[in-house]
Amino acid sequence: MYRVRLLALRLGLGISLLGAASLAQAQTAAPTPAAAAEPASPTPAPASSPAAATAPVTSQAPAPATGAQPVQLPLPQASPRASVTQTFGLTEVTVDYHAPSVRGRAVWGGLVPYDQIWRAGANENTLIRFSTPVLLRGQTVPAGQYSFYVMPHQDRDWELVLNRVTTHWGAEGYDQRDDVIRVPVIPETAPFHENLLYWFSDIKSTGAHLNLTWEKRTLTLPIETEVHKQVLSGIEQVLQQKPGDWQLLAQAADYLVQNNIEAERALTYINESLRLQDAASNNWIKARLLAQQQDFGTAIVYARKAIKLGDKEDSAFKNQLPSMRIALTEWQAKAY
C-alpha cells in the first residue's frame, strides 16, 4: 500500500485508495440483462432499463460515463424477425413481422384471445408497406406503411386492420380511431403450421393474395391494383419526353393490344409509329389490333406485310413467323 501511495504521489494523482477501489469496482461491474418478453402475448408489458450506478469517488476523480448501453448476450429470439416482399404489376408489397411458434399452446381463443386486437405476430408492430395505392375490398388505401392487426372472433367474420400508427409495441397503445381500414375475412382451416408465416398467392399483374398462416388457420387478404391506370400514366410521361420514338410508340400500343384495352389510344400510337418507321413489328401490332376489332380483312393486309418484312429481318423476329402464319390463316377463315 505504501508503494501504491508513493507512486500516486509521484504521478500527481489525487485519488485516494478508497476512491480508486470504488472506481475500479464501478467500471468492472456487469449489468444484469433484461428478461425476455413473452413474444406472442397480445399486450406485453414494456421492458424497463435499470439506472446506471454512480461509484463514490473523491472530488478530483473523473466521473464514470453515463448512458452506456447494457451488454446483451448473443441469444436467439424466441420469435425471430421475418420479412416477405412481392411485386405484382407496378406495385411492391412488403410485410415485416416477428414469427411466434405454437410450442404446444392453444392459439386461437387462448394465446390470441377472441374479440381483442392482436398484433398479427410478436414483439413490435407487424408492418405492411405498399409502394403504390392499392384496393382492399374495393376501398383505396394510399401508398405508405401501416401497422397490421387482426381482430379474431369466435362466432362471426374476423377483421384485418390497417392502422396509421407504426411505432407501438404490439397492441399496446392501439387506438381504433387511427384505423385506416378494417377488412372482414373468413378464417380457413389449414394444415398445422408451427411458426406464423406470411406468404403470397394468386399473383397477377393486377393483384395478389396476402396470406397469414399459423397453427391450423389461414387468413387471406386480396390486394388489387389499378395497374393499367398506372401504366398509362407512365406511358404518357415517357412519350412526352420522347415523342418521336417509333419503338416506344409500338411498345405502348402492344401493351394495350395484349390487354385488349383502350383500342382508340392503341390505334393512335401504332399509326404514329408506322408513320415514323414502317417495320415488321409495328405492322404486326396493327394487324392484331384490327383483328380484335373484328376488321379481319384489313388485319390480313397488315399481317401479310408484317410477314414479308419479317422474312428480311433478324432471326429473333423470324421465330414469331410460325405463330403469325397460324393467326393469318384463322383470320382468313373468318374474313372469307
Steps between C-alpha positions, in 0.01 A plus 500: 500500500789735578641440150162570337460824695856603416443429129178703502677796662781485242246500211310794649176302546271610777300183514467334836538129534138474596391708197719299263357174626144629469564627148646166391201320646253726312686455172512120517146435629298306238140612431217255546340411164129576469262205505355404158137594443242240402502532119145400417310679777252748349593783744844444666624728775774747386852410600677733752870578503683524837658837581879510489666493841738783596815396690614716798821682403691799631445844350815464290406161351344486144127413499404175327324528163121512510244369251703190408295225333459175696695205369280242327579134455481365141192283554248386235158667504201294602305669219754576224453792266384425144415694187323415174481719187300449183474709183197481272432743219677820604434446871732361769354379831719418802404351838746525792410290804625278783391137471385335824470122527221288643715302747205282603281793601136567412524789254159622384280591793793436734836657427314731260170582675183553303358853469835661584732677258810290424830620356496228229842380612723554802706781657470831309221589262462288190554748215367494143623732224344580162713672236188620313135550593312168528142385520385291798145371451440789259627769737808703404791497745775756424860393449695490826570296814240379749476287811323172430265353762246218524175503695394134541142408584348170599155526341541742208744619233843609616643841415836598352593848615739759355593775747698816422711491823810285440705557818308300760628191680250247375146606589604720792366849440280385209217742427217405263467868401832462314370213285526554125285202404345184643455212258270208591646155432391143561772287665564180308612163638860421403760229568684553828782755481723541806633847414294797389554559128404773253497398132358611164288306252286557186755749370391693189590837352178640648538365853584217740384333821688559826459202735564465874535136612549386859403188692201368300361825361566711189378855445504640145506867400434566127706796374414664168668779306392731219799386299369608159435851631854510639650369175311751283617784722859381463463457123379858458793635702756306296346587163495867592875478556562305175207568266684389184611153613314251278604202712362653823174577320484140375568363849224717644254381236607138550428522876148626429441230238627223729256610771220584254446849644492856364464401133479859373811601690682189371405593141637853548829364635549238228409734213758752620756220538437385141527858374846524655622150403336235283624179670381144541437535871266800491314364194434180697377697802251686279385173343423356845323820605277491190422131555387583855261753346363228265649678196655179367533615138726794588678294766600251228658780292720614788579141602624412151713814494645415842589146385663634183711749696572242768657265247763768438572578866710326765444149630344626823196626310492193275430288809155663508417415137340157568248649747441796266413266211261303722321821602484611135336171403237541776422857393463394137247237604298764685531764228395289201 
